[in-house]
Amino acid sequence: MIVTVILTLVVTIIAVMFALANTEMVHVVFYGYAVDGQVGLFVLIALGIGIVLGILLMLPSVVGRSLANARHRRRIAELESKPKDPVA
């Protein structure tokens, strides 16, 4: 947990430093929409979109694993509550 927080802080600080260092204005056309802005701002937007897409793509796996763990816990509790058969 602490490693994730530290890594997130490091990536955020580096991204903000990059955005502040790249203040040149650029003209971007995306599907007919023209926007003027700083290079660093567009890089931060792309980084944010990448993070959101990564989380969304990872979500089904995390939910499936969580559901499987819940099933296993229920099965373990069921097996532990059964009386043991004597071994002949």
C-alpha positions as CSV (number, residue, x, y, z in Angstrom):
1,M,0.0,0.0,0.0
2,I,2.7,2.5,1.0
3,V,4.7,1.6,-2.2
4,T,1.6,2.4,-4.3
5,V,1.2,5.8,-2.6
6,I,4.8,6.7,-3.0
7,L,4.9,5.6,-6.6
8,T,1.7,7.7,-7.3
9,L,3.2,10.8,-5.7
10,V,6.5,10.4,-7.7
11,V,4.6,10.0,-11.0
12,T,2.4,13.0,-10.2
13,I,5.3,15.2,-9.2
14,I,7.2,14.3,-12.4
15,A,4.2,14.9,-14.5
16,V,3.5,18.4,-13.0
17,M,7.2,19.3,-13.3
18,F,7.1,18.2,-17.0
19,A,3.9,20.3,-17.6
20,L,5.5,23.4,-16.0
21,A,8.7,23.0,-18.0
22,N,6.8,22.7,-21.4
23,T,4.8,25.9,-21.7
24,E,5.0,26.2,-25.5
25,M,1.6,26.7,-27.2
26,V,0.5,24.2,-29.8
27,H,-2.5,23.9,-32.0
28,V,-4.3,20.5,-31.8
29,V,-7.0,19.3,-34.1
30,F,-9.0,16.2,-32.9
31,Y,-11.9,15.0,-35.1
32,G,-12.5,18.5,-36.4
33,Y,-12.2,20.2,-33.0
34,A,-9.4,22.7,-32.9
35,V,-7.8,23.6,-29.5
36,D,-4.9,25.8,-28.6
37,G,-3.0,24.9,-25.4
38,Q,0.3,24.2,-23.8
39,V,2.2,21.0,-24.6
40,G,2.4,20.1,-20.9
41,L,-1.3,20.4,-20.5
42,F,-2.0,18.0,-23.3
43,V,0.5,15.5,-21.9
44,L,-1.2,15.7,-18.5
45,I,-4.6,15.1,-20.1
46,A,-3.2,12.1,-22.0
47,L,-1.7,10.8,-18.8
48,G,-5.0,11.1,-17.0
49,I,-6.9,9.4,-19.8
50,G,-4.4,6.6,-19.8
51,I,-4.8,6.1,-16.1
52,V,-8.6,6.1,-16.3
53,L,-8.5,3.6,-19.2
54,G,-6.1,1.4,-17.3
55,I,-8.4,1.3,-14.3
56,L,-11.4,0.6,-16.4
57,L,-9.7,-2.3,-18.2
58,M,-8.4,-3.8,-14.9
59,L,-11.8,-3.5,-13.2
60,P,-13.4,-6.7,-14.6
61,S,-10.5,-8.8,-13.5
62,V,-10.5,-7.3,-10.0
63,V,-14.3,-7.8,-9.6
64,G,-14.1,-11.4,-10.9
65,R,-11.3,-12.2,-8.5
66,S,-13.2,-10.7,-5.6
67,L,-16.3,-12.7,-6.4
68,A,-14.2,-15.9,-6.7
69,N,-12.6,-15.2,-3.3
70,A,-16.1,-14.7,-1.8
71,R,-17.2,-18.1,-3.2
72,H,-14.1,-19.8,-1.9
73,R,-14.7,-18.3,1.6
74,R,-18.3,-19.5,1.6
75,R,-17.2,-23.0,0.5
76,I,-14.5,-23.1,3.2
77,A,-17.0,-22.1,5.9
78,E,-19.5,-24.7,4.6
79,L,-16.9,-27.4,4.7
80,E,-15.6,-26.4,8.1
81,S,-19.1,-26.5,9.6
82,K,-19.8,-30.1,8.4
83,P,-19.2,-32.8,11.0
84,K,-16.2,-34.9,10.3
85,D,-16.7,-38.5,9.2
86,P,-14.7,-41.0,11.3
87,V,-12.0,-42.7,9.2
88,A,-12.4,-46.5,9.3
